[in-house]
Amino acid sequence: MRGCVELNVKGTVVPGHFADLVRRDEGLRSLALRTRRRPDYEANVRLGEAIAQGVRREARRAAREVLDRLTPLAVRTVRGRTDDEQVLSASFLLRAADEGRFRQEVDALARDRGDRLALSVTGPLPCYSFVDAGPVQAGR
């Protein structure tokens, strides 16, 4: 761990990214056209749910791409919990000298995928995500 730092990267779904998604996704496009032709409450709900699911799917795909690009830059990577909104949570153990390059890569990824995934970086942090404390024994 000596000479290393931890950076945490989180990625959240960007709401409102759906116009391009509907254009690219045949199923969504078809559902949107049917809803426009025969609008009713149920059709609108189905369309809204389908779009929300598509937006999350696109954000999760972008999160995998981010992990694929950042993981080789790190000594080790630990993934954290995610949910429907926060689709990326990972801690990266980096050599301190590599922090600038890593941040530049995160910035480039944020620009490239910013329509689907909002990225944030926290750190440098103590490398606590990479320490195996082992079992705690009484009296020590």
SENU-761781 format. One record per residue: residue in three letters; z, y, x of N, C-alpha, C in turn. Coordinates in Angstrom, 2 decimals, always signed. Example, Ala and Ser with C-alpha at 12.3 -4.5 7.8 and 13.67 -1.06 7.14 Angstrom:
+-----+---------+---------+---------+---------+---------+---------+---------+---------+---------+
! res !      nz !      ny !      nx !     caz !     cay !     cax !      cz !      cy !      cx !
+-----+---------+---------+---------+---------+---------+---------+---------+---------+---------+
! ALA !   +7.80 !   -5.69 !  +13.19 !   +7.80 !   -4.50 !  +12.30 !   +7.80 !   -3.30 !  +13.20 !
! SER !   +7.08 !   -2.25 !  +12.85 !   +7.14 !   -1.06 !  +13.67 !   +7.87 !   +0.03 !  +12.90 !
+-----+---------+---------+---------+---------+---------+---------+---------+---------+---------+
//
This chain:
+-----+---------+---------+---------+---------+---------+---------+---------+---------+---------+
! res !      nz !      ny !      nx !     caz !     cay !     cax !      cz !      cy !      cx !
+-----+---------+---------+---------+---------+---------+---------+---------+---------+---------+
! MET !   +0.00 !   -1.19 !   +0.82 !   +0.00 !   +0.00 !   +0.00 !   +0.00 !   +1.27 !   +0.87 !
! ARG !   +0.39 !   +1.10 !   +2.10 !   +0.45 !   +2.27 !   +2.97 !   -0.94 !   +2.88 !   +3.10 !
! GLY !   -1.01 !   +4.18 !   +2.93 !   -2.28 !   +4.88 !   +3.03 !   -3.11 !   +4.81 !   +1.76 !
! CYS !   -2.50 !   +4.32 !   +0.68 !   -3.23 !   +4.19 !   -0.58 !   -2.63 !   +5.07 !   -1.66 !
! VAL !   -3.42 !   +5.36 !   -2.66 !   -2.97 !   +6.10 !   -3.84 !   -3.47 !   +5.36 !   -5.07 !
! GLU !   -2.83 !   +5.65 !   -6.19 !   -3.27 !   +5.09 !   -7.46 !   -3.84 !   +6.21 !   -8.32 !
! LEU !   -5.00 !   +5.95 !   -8.90 !   -5.58 !   +6.84 !   -9.89 !   -5.76 !   +6.05 !  -11.18 !
! ASN !   -5.42 !   +6.68 !  -12.27 !   -5.57 !   +6.04 !  -13.58 !   -6.71 !   +6.72 !  -14.31 !
! VAL !   -7.61 !   +5.92 !  -14.85 !   -8.76 !   +6.43 !  -15.59 !   -8.66 !   +5.94 !  -17.03 !
! LYS !   -8.75 !   +6.88 !  -17.95 !   -8.75 !   +6.55 !  -19.37 !  -10.05 !   +7.05 !  -19.99 !
! GLY !  -10.51 !   +6.30 !  -20.98 !  -11.72 !   +6.68 !  -21.69 !  -11.50 !   +6.56 !  -23.18 !
! THR !  -11.81 !   +7.63 !  -23.91 !  -11.64 !   +7.63 !  -25.36 !  -12.99 !   +7.83 !  -26.04 !
! VAL !  -13.06 !   +7.30 !  -27.24 !  -14.27 !   +7.41 !  -28.05 !  -14.54 !   +8.88 !  -28.35 !
! VAL !  -15.79 !   +9.29 !  -28.24 !  -16.20 !  +10.64 !  -28.61 !  -16.64 !  +10.59 !  -30.07 !
! PRO !  -15.86 !  +11.20 !  -30.96 !  -16.26 !  +11.18 !  -32.37 !  -17.49 !  +12.05 !  -32.58 !
! GLY !  -18.25 !  +11.71 !  -33.60 !  -19.41 !  +12.52 !  -33.92 !  -20.68 !  +12.09 !  -33.23 !
! HIS !  -20.59 !  +11.12 !  -32.34 !  -21.77 !  +10.61 !  -31.66 !  -22.41 !   +9.57 !  -32.57 !
! PHE !  -23.19 !  +10.03 !  -33.52 !  -23.79 !   +9.04 !  -34.40 !  -25.24 !   +9.32 !  -34.75 !
! ALA !  -25.71 !  +10.55 !  -34.65 !  -27.10 !  +10.83 !  -35.01 !  -28.05 !  +10.02 !  -34.13 !
! ASP !  -27.84 !  +10.05 !  -32.82 !  -28.68 !   +9.29 !  -31.90 !  -28.50 !   +7.79 !  -32.13 !
! LEU !  -27.27 !   +7.39 !  -32.39 !  -26.98 !   +5.98 !  -32.65 !  -27.75 !   +5.48 !  -33.87 !
! VAL !  -27.76 !   +6.25 !  -34.93 !  -28.48 !   +5.85 !  -36.15 !  -29.98 !   +5.75 !  -35.86 !
! ARG !  -30.51 !   +6.67 !  -35.07 !  -31.94 !   +6.62 !  -34.71 !  -32.28 !   +5.36 !  -33.93 !
! ARG !  -31.36 !   +4.94 !  -33.03 !  -31.64 !   +3.79 !  -32.17 !  -31.31 !   +2.44 !  -32.81 !
! ASP !  -30.41 !   +2.41 !  -33.76 !  -29.94 !   +1.15 !  -34.34 !  -30.64 !   +0.89 !  -35.67 !
! GLU !  -31.53 !   -0.12 !  -35.68 !  -32.32 !   -0.42 !  -36.88 !  -31.44 !   -0.70 !  -38.09 !
! GLY !  -30.36 !   -1.46 !  -37.91 !  -29.47 !   -1.78 !  -39.02 !  -28.82 !   -0.54 !  -39.62 !
! LEU !  -28.34 !   +0.35 !  -38.77 !  -27.73 !   +1.60 !  -39.25 !  -28.77 !   +2.49 !  -39.92 !
! ARG !  -29.94 !   +2.56 !  -39.31 !  -31.00 !   +3.39 !  -39.87 !  -31.37 !   +2.91 !  -41.27 !
! SER !  -31.49 !   +1.60 !  -41.44 !  -31.83 !   +1.02 !  -42.74 !  -30.71 !   +1.29 !  -43.76 !
! LEU !  -29.47 !   +1.12 !  -43.35 !  -28.34 !   +1.38 !  -44.24 !  -28.28 !   +2.86 !  -44.64 !
! ALA !  -28.55 !   +3.75 !  -43.69 !  -28.55 !   +5.18 !  -43.99 !  -29.65 !   +5.54 !  -44.99 !
! LEU !  -30.82 !   +4.95 !  -44.82 !  -31.92 !   +5.22 !  -45.77 !  -31.60 !   +4.70 !  -47.16 !
! ARG !  -31.03 !   +3.48 !  -47.24 !  -30.63 !   +2.93 !  -48.54 !  -29.58 !   +3.80 !  -49.20 !
! THR !  -28.64 !   +4.28 !  -48.42 !  -27.58 !   +5.13 !  -48.96 !  -28.13 !   +6.46 !  -49.44 !
! ARG !  -29.10 !   +7.00 !  -48.71 !  -29.71 !   +8.26 !  -49.12 !  -30.49 !   +8.09 !  -50.42 !
! ARG !  -31.17 !   +6.95 !  -50.56 !  -31.95 !   +6.70 !  -51.78 !  -31.08 !   +6.43 !  -52.99 !
! ARG !  -29.99 !   +5.71 !  -52.79 !  -29.09 !   +5.34 !  -53.90 !  -27.66 !   +5.69 !  -53.51 !
! PRO !  -27.34 !   +6.97 !  -53.46 !  -26.01 !   +7.36 !  -53.02 !  -24.95 !   +7.00 !  -54.06 !
! ASP !  -23.88 !   +6.43 !  -53.60 !  -22.69 !   +6.22 !  -54.41 !  -21.51 !   +6.06 !  -53.46 !
! TYR !  -20.33 !   +6.02 !  -54.00 !  -19.12 !   +5.97 !  -53.19 !  -19.12 !   +4.76 !  -52.25 !
! GLU !  -19.36 !   +3.57 !  -52.80 !  -19.33 !   +2.34 !  -52.00 !  -20.35 !   +2.37 !  -50.86 !
! ALA !  -21.55 !   +2.84 !  -51.16 !  -22.59 !   +2.92 !  -50.14 !  -22.17 !   +3.88 !  -49.02 !
! ASN !  -21.58 !   +5.00 !  -49.40 !  -21.12 !   +5.97 !  -48.40 !  -20.01 !   +5.38 !  -47.54 !
! VAL !  -19.11 !   +4.65 !  -48.15 !  -18.02 !   +4.01 !  -47.39 !  -18.60 !   +2.99 !  -46.41 !
! ARG !  -19.51 !   +2.14 !  -46.89 !  -20.13 !   +1.14 !  -46.00 !  -20.85 !   +1.80 !  -44.83 !
! LEU !  -21.58 !   +2.87 !  -45.13 !  -22.29 !   +3.58 !  -44.07 !  -21.31 !   +4.18 !  -43.07 !
! GLY !  -20.28 !   +4.82 !  -43.57 !  -19.27 !   +5.42 !  -42.68 !  -18.60 !   +4.39 !  -41.80 !
! GLU !  -18.24 !   +3.26 !  -42.37 !  -17.61 !   +2.19 !  -41.59 !  -18.57 !   +1.63 !  -40.54 !
! ALA !  -19.82 !   +1.45 !  -40.92 !  -20.81 !   +0.92 !  -39.98 !  -21.05 !   +1.90 !  -38.82 !
! ILE !  -21.10 !   +3.17 !  -39.13 !  -21.29 !   +4.18 !  -38.08 !  -20.08 !   +4.22 !  -37.16 !
! ALA !  -18.87 !   +4.20 !  -37.72 !  -17.66 !   +4.22 !  -36.89 !  -17.62 !   +3.01 !  -35.97 !
! GLN !  -17.98 !   +1.86 !  -36.50 !  -18.01 !   +0.64 !  -35.69 !  -19.06 !   +0.77 !  -34.58 !
! GLY !  -20.21 !   +1.32 !  -34.89 !  -21.26 !   +1.51 !  -33.89 !  -20.84 !   +2.48 !  -32.80 !
! VAL !  -20.16 !   +3.56 !  -33.18 !  -19.69 !   +4.53 !  -32.20 !  -18.68 !   +3.87 !  -31.25 !
! ARG !  -17.76 !   +3.08 !  -31.81 !  -16.78 !   +2.37 !  -30.96 !  -17.48 !   +1.37 !  -30.04 !
! ARG !  -18.48 !   +0.67 !  -30.57 !  -19.23 !   -0.30 !  -29.77 !  -19.91 !   +0.39 !  -28.58 !
! GLU !  -20.53 !   +1.54 !  -28.85 !  -21.19 !   +2.30 !  -27.78 !  -20.17 !   +2.78 !  -26.75 !
! ALA !  -19.01 !   +3.23 !  -27.20 !  -17.97 !   +3.70 !  -26.27 !  -17.45 !   +2.54 !  -25.42 !
! ARG !  -17.26 !   +1.37 !  -26.04 !  -16.80 !   +0.20 !  -25.28 !  -17.86 !   -0.21 !  -24.23 !
! ARG !  -19.12 !   -0.13 !  -24.60 !  -20.19 !   -0.44 !  -23.64 !  -20.14 !   +0.55 !  -22.47 !
! ALA !  -19.99 !   +1.82 !  -22.78 !  -19.89 !   +2.83 !  -21.72 !  -18.67 !   +2.57 !  -20.85 !
! ALA !  -17.55 !   +2.15 !  -21.45 !  -16.33 !   +1.85 !  -20.69 !  -16.58 !   +0.70 !  -19.71 !
! ARG !  -17.29 !   -0.34 !  -20.15 !  -17.62 !   -1.46 !  -19.24 !  -18.49 !   -0.97 !  -18.08 !
! GLU !  -19.44 !   -0.08 !  -18.38 !  -20.30 !   +0.46 !  -17.32 !  -19.47 !   +1.26 !  -16.31 !
! VAL !  -18.52 !   +2.03 !  -16.81 !  -17.65 !   +2.82 !  -15.93 !  -16.84 !   +1.87 !  -15.03 !
! LEU !  -16.24 !   +0.85 !  -15.61 !  -15.48 !   -0.12 !  -14.82 !  -16.36 !   -0.78 !  -13.77 !
! ASP !  -17.56 !   -1.14 !  -14.15 !  -18.48 !   -1.79 !  -13.20 !  -18.80 !   -0.90 !  -12.02 !
! ARG !  -18.88 !   +0.39 !  -12.26 !  -19.20 !   +1.33 !  -11.16 !  -17.99 !   +1.69 !  -10.32 !
! LEU !  -16.80 !   +1.78 !  -10.95 !  -15.62 !   +2.22 !  -10.21 !  -14.90 !   +1.09 !   -9.47 !
! THR !  -14.92 !   -0.10 !  -10.02 !  -14.17 !   -1.22 !   -9.43 !  -14.53 !   -1.48 !   -7.96 !
! PRO !  -15.81 !   -1.47 !   -7.58 !  -16.12 !   -1.72 !   -6.16 !  -15.59 !   -0.64 !   -5.21 !
! LEU !  -15.24 !   +0.53 !   -5.73 !  -14.73 !   +1.61 !   -4.88 !  -13.24 !   +1.45 !   -4.58 !
! ALA !  -12.58 !   +0.55 !   -5.30 !  -11.13 !   +0.40 !   -5.19 !  -10.75 !   -0.83 !   -4.38 !
! VAL !   -9.55 !   -0.78 !   -3.82 !   -8.98 !   -1.94 !   -3.15 !   -8.60 !   -2.98 !   -4.20 !
! ARG !   -7.99 !   -2.52 !   -5.27 !   -7.63 !   -3.37 !   -6.41 !   -7.73 !   -2.56 !   -7.69 !
! THR !   -7.88 !   -3.27 !   -8.81 !   -7.96 !   -2.63 !  -10.12 !   -7.09 !   -3.42 !  -11.09 !
! VAL !   -6.36 !   -2.69 !  -11.91 !   -5.56 !   -3.30 !  -12.97 !   -5.95 !   -2.63 !  -14.28 !
! ARG !   -6.31 !   -3.45 !  -15.25 !   -6.68 !   -2.91 !  -16.55 !   -5.45 !   -2.79 !  -17.44 !
! GLY !   -5.42 !   -1.70 !  -18.22 !   -4.32 !   -1.47 !  -19.15 !   -4.74 !   -1.78 !  -20.57 !
! ARG !   -3.85 !   -1.47 !  -21.48 !   -4.11 !   -1.71 !  -22.90 !   -5.12 !   -0.73 !  -23.45 !
! THR !   -5.94 !   -1.22 !  -24.37 !   -6.91 !   -0.38 !  -25.06 !   -6.76 !   -0.60 !  -26.56 !
! ASP !   -7.41 !   +0.27 !  -27.31 !   -7.43 !   +0.13 !  -28.76 !   -8.75 !   +0.68 !  -29.27 !
! ASP !   -8.85 !   +0.93 !  -30.57 !  -10.12 !   +1.39 !  -31.13 !  -10.52 !   +2.78 !  -30.66 !
! GLU !   -9.58 !   +3.60 !  -30.26 !   -9.89 !   +4.96 !  -29.80 !   -9.91 !   +5.07 !  -28.29 !
! GLN !   -8.90 !   +4.50 !  -27.65 !   -8.86 !   +4.50 !  -26.18 !   -9.44 !   +3.18 !  -25.71 !
! VAL !  -10.69 !   +3.20 !  -25.33 !  -11.41 !   +1.97 !  -25.03 !  -11.41 !   +1.63 !  -23.54 !
! LEU !  -10.83 !   +2.50 !  -22.74 !  -10.73 !   +2.25 !  -21.30 !   -9.38 !   +2.74 !  -20.81 !
! SER !   -8.70 !   +1.88 !  -20.10 !   -7.47 !   +2.24 !  -19.40 !   -7.39 !   +1.34 !  -18.18 !
! ALA !   -7.50 !   +1.94 !  -17.00 !   -7.48 !   +1.15 !  -15.77 !   -6.84 !   +1.97 !  -14.66 !
! SER !   -6.09 !   +1.27 !  -13.83 !   -5.52 !   +1.88 !  -12.63 !   -6.26 !   +1.33 !  -11.42 !
! PHE !   -6.56 !   +2.23 !  -10.50 !   -7.33 !   +1.87 !   -9.31 !   -6.49 !   +2.18 !   -8.07 !
! LEU !   -6.33 !   +1.19 !   -7.21 !   -5.67 !   +1.37 !   -5.93 !   -6.76 !   +1.75 !   -4.93 !
! LEU !   -6.62 !   +2.94 !   -4.37 !   -7.65 !   +3.46 !   -3.46 !   -7.04 !   +3.81 !   -2.12 !
! ARG !   -7.84 !   +3.68 !   -1.09 !   -7.43 !   +4.27 !   +0.18 !   -7.43 !   +5.78 !   -0.02 !
! ALA !   -6.43 !   +6.45 !   +0.47 !   -6.31 !   +7.90 !   +0.26 !   -7.58 !   +8.63 !   +0.68 !
! ALA !   -8.21 !   +8.15 !   +1.73 !   -9.43 !   +8.80 !   +2.24 !  -10.60 !   +8.67 !   +1.25 !
! ASP !  -10.53 !   +7.72 !   +0.31 !  -11.61 !   +7.50 !   -0.64 !  -11.42 !   +8.23 !   -1.97 !
! GLU !  -10.32 !   +8.95 !   -2.11 !  -10.02 !   +9.60 !   -3.39 !  -11.10 !  +10.60 !   -3.80 !
! GLY !  -11.57 !  +11.41 !   -2.88 !  -12.60 !  +12.41 !   -3.21 !  -13.88 !  +11.77 !   -3.71 !
! ARG !  -14.33 !  +10.74 !   -3.02 !  -15.55 !  +10.03 !   -3.44 !  -15.36 !   +9.40 !   -4.82 !
! PHE !  -14.19 !   +8.82 !   -5.06 !  -13.90 !   +8.20 !   -6.35 !  -13.95 !   +9.25 !   -7.46 !
! ARG !  -13.32 !  +10.40 !   -7.24 !  -13.32 !  +11.47 !   -8.25 !  -14.75 !  +11.97 !   -8.52 !
! GLN !  -15.56 !  +12.07 !   -7.48 !  -16.95 !  +12.48 !   -7.68 !  -17.70 !  +11.48 !   -8.55 !
! GLU !  -17.44 !  +10.21 !   -8.34 !  -18.10 !   +9.18 !   -9.15 !  -17.63 !   +9.26 !  -10.60 !
! VAL !  -16.33 !   +9.49 !  -10.82 !  -15.83 !   +9.64 !  -12.18 !  -16.49 !  +10.85 !  -12.85 !
! ASP !  -16.61 !  +11.95 !  -12.11 !  -17.26 !  +13.14 !  -12.67 !  -18.71 !  +12.85 !  -13.06 !
! ALA !  -19.44 !  +12.14 !  -12.21 !  -20.84 !  +11.79 !  -12.51 !  -20.91 !  +10.88 !  -13.74 !
! LEU !  -20.01 !   +9.92 !  -13.82 !  -19.98 !   +9.02 !  -14.98 !  -19.63 !   +9.79 !  -16.26 !
! ALA !  -18.73 !  +10.74 !  -16.15 !  -18.35 !  +11.54 !  -17.32 !  -19.53 !  +12.37 !  -17.82 !
! ARG !  -20.33 !  +12.90 !  -16.90 !  -21.52 !  +13.65 !  -17.31 !  -22.55 !  +12.73 !  -17.97 !
! ASP !  -22.76 !  +11.56 !  -17.37 !  -23.78 !  +10.63 !  -17.87 !  -23.42 !  +10.00 !  -19.20 !
! ARG !  -22.14 !   +9.80 !  -19.45 !  -21.72 !   +9.08 !  -20.65 !  -20.85 !   +9.92 !  -21.58 !
! GLY !  -20.82 !  +11.21 !  -21.34 !  -19.95 !  +12.12 !  -22.09 !  -20.24 !  +12.20 !  -23.57 !
! ASP !  -21.42 !  +11.79 !  -24.00 !  -21.71 !  +11.80 !  -25.42 !  -21.05 !  +10.64 !  -26.14 !
! ARG !  -20.63 !   +9.61 !  -25.40 !  -20.04 !   +8.41 !  -25.99 !  -18.59 !   +8.20 !  -25.58 !
! LEU !  -18.24 !   +8.66 !  -24.37 !  -16.95 !   +8.34 !  -23.78 !  -16.38 !   +9.55 !  -23.06 !
! ALA !  -15.19 !   +9.98 !  -23.45 !  -14.50 !  +11.08 !  -22.77 !  -13.59 !  +10.47 !  -21.71 !
! LEU !  -13.83 !  +10.80 !  -20.45 !  -13.05 !  +10.25 !  -19.34 !  -12.01 !  +11.24 !  -18.85 !
! SER !  -10.86 !  +10.72 !  -18.45 !   -9.84 !  +11.54 !  -17.81 !   -9.24 !  +10.75 !  -16.65 !
! VAL !   -8.83 !  +11.48 !  -15.62 !   -8.24 !  +10.87 !  -14.42 !   -6.86 !  +11.47 !  -14.24 !
! THR !   -5.90 !  +10.60 !  -13.98 !   -4.54 !  +11.03 !  -13.67 !   -4.20 !  +10.52 !  -12.28 !
! GLY !   -3.64 !  +11.39 !  -11.46 !   -3.22 !  +10.98 !  -10.13 !   -3.59 !  +12.03 !   -9.11 !
! PRO !   -3.23 !  +11.78 !   -7.90 !   -2.74 !  +10.52 !   -7.37 !   -1.31 !  +10.23 !   -7.83 !
! LEU !   -1.06 !   +8.96 !   -8.04 !   +0.24 !   +8.47 !   -8.49 !   +0.82 !   +7.53 !   -7.43 !
! PRO !   +2.14 !   +7.32 !   -7.47 !   +2.67 !   +6.24 !   -6.64 !   +2.02 !   +4.93 !   -7.10 !
! CYS !   +1.87 !   +4.00 !   -6.23 !   +1.11 !   +2.78 !   -6.52 !   +1.92 !   +1.76 !   -7.33 !
! TYR !   +2.63 !   +2.22 !   -8.33 !   +3.54 !   +1.33 !   -9.09 !   +2.80 !   +0.26 !   -9.87 !
! SER !   +1.58 !   +0.47 !  -10.27 !   +0.84 !   -0.56 !  -11.02 !   +0.47 !   -1.76 !  -10.16 !
! PHE !   +0.61 !   -1.62 !   -8.85 !   +0.18 !   -2.67 !   -7.94 !   +1.33 !   -3.32 !   -7.18 !
! VAL !   +2.55 !   -3.00 !   -7.58 !   +3.73 !   -3.57 !   -6.94 !   +4.23 !   -4.73 !   -7.78 !
! ASP !   +4.37 !   -5.88 !   -7.15 !   +4.95 !   -7.03 !   -7.82 !   +6.42 !   -7.07 !   -7.44 !
! ALA !   +7.27 !   -6.66 !   -8.35 !   +8.69 !   -6.57 !   -8.07 !   +9.35 !   -7.93 !   -7.97 !
! GLY !   +8.74 !   -8.94 !   -8.58 !   +9.35 !  -10.27 !   -8.56 !  +10.56 !  -10.30 !   -9.48 !
! PRO !  +11.22 !  -11.44 !   -9.56 !  +12.37 !  -11.57 !  -10.46 !  +13.55 !  -10.75 !   -9.97 !
! VAL !  +14.27 !  -10.19 !  -10.89 !  +15.48 !   -9.43 !  -10.57 !  +16.63 !  -10.42 !  -10.51 !
! GLN !  +17.41 !  -10.35 !   -9.43 !  +18.55 !  -11.26 !   -9.28 !  +19.83 !  -10.45 !   -9.30 !
! ALA !  +20.82 !  -10.98 !   -9.95 !  +22.12 !  -10.30 !  -10.05 !  +22.71 !  -10.15 !   -8.66 !
! GLY !  +23.39 !   -9.00 !   -8.45 !  +24.08 !   -8.78 !   -7.19 !  +23.21 !   -8.24 !   -6.08 !
! ARG !  +21.98 !   -7.94 !   -6.38 !  +21.09 !   -7.40 !   -5.32 !  +20.63 !   -6.03 !   -5.66 !
+-----+---------+---------+---------+---------+---------+---------+---------+---------+---------+
//
